[in-house]
Amino acid sequence: MPTDLGRMHFELSCHFSDALPACLVLSSCSIALLVTFSLLEFATFNWSKHWNPM
């Protein structure tokens, strides 16, 4: 029984270490997208405020 648990844990940790880089890449890509969109929104807001003063 302990050998089965150890093998299961080993397989889980191997899968986790395989999936970790993909998760990091996905999270960094989503963060970059969020930053880009917020910067674009900020720029367009400032631009419209500059050209259309309320």
N, C-alpha and C positions, 0 to 999 in steps of 0.2 A: 504493500500500500504506500509506504513513504516513497518508494522509487517511482511509482506512477505520479504522485503529487510533484516530486522533484522534476520529472520529465515534463509534466504539464507546465510547471512554472518556468522551466527552461525554454520551452517552446513559446510561451507567452512573452517572455522577456525578449526572445529573438524577434518575434513579430513586432513587438513594441519598438525595439531598436531599429527595425527596418522601416517602420511607419513614422518614426520621429522626424527624420529629415523632411519627409513629405509634408508633415503637419507644420513644421517650421517654415517651409517654403510657402505653404498656403497662407499661413497667418501673416508672414511678412508681405506677401503680395496684397492681401486684403488691407493691411495697414497702409501700404503705399497707395492703394487706390483711394482709401478714405482721405489720406492727406492730400492727394492730388485733387480730389473733388472739392474738398473744403477750400483749398487754395484757389481753385477756379471760381468757386462761388464767391469767395472774398474779393477776388480781382474783378469779377463782373459786377458785383455790388458796388465796389468803389468806383468802377468805370462809369456805371449808370448814374451814380450819385454825382460824379464829377461832371458828366455831360447833361444831366437833368437835375439841376439844383432845385430842391423842393422849397 
